[in-house]
């Protein structure tokens, strides 16, 4: 019988305890770009078997060099939800930088003007005919 993450016969066959098997399966799910529902079932099983949130994060760190950072980043929201992290709430409370603080998107000084080393600012110099 399967509990939604790792088939029971694979645990006994390979000698892994339930925690290790669930974390290994989690690594496989990340590599396969699994659905958030798959992550949820696997994380629940891993936590029930004694894994911690840090174990889940460490699993992501361990597989990142093999599967690529893009897959780990893509899996992160689904895993965060599976761990009970409220992403929407976190985004609502995110402090945004003040308008005009630092360099603007144009690479200038925040006022929309590009500045070059040793060049004069001619944005306000308008010659009318």
C-alpha positions, 0 to 999 in steps of 0.5 A: 500500500502506498501513502501517496509519496513512496511505495511501501515496498521500495522502503523495505526493498532498499533498506531505507527508513521512511524519513530517508525514503520520503526525502529521497523521493522529494528529490526525485519529484523536484527533478521531475518537476512534479505538481504541488499536490505531489510535493504536499503528499511527500512532505507530509509523509517526510514530516510524519516520519520525523523529518524537519523543515530544515531537512526539506531545505537541505534536500533542495540544496543537495539536489540543486547542483544535479537538477539545476537551480531553475528546477529548485526555484520552480519547486520552492512555491509548491514546497512552501505551501506543503510546509504551511508557509503562506506565500500570499500573506508574505507578499502582502507584507513585503516592504517595497523600496521607496520610489526614487531610492537608488538607481532607477531602472534606466541605470541613472540616478533615479530621475530617469536621466542617464549620467555618464562619467565626465559628461554634463547634464543637458536634460534641463538645457533647452535651446529654443529657436 
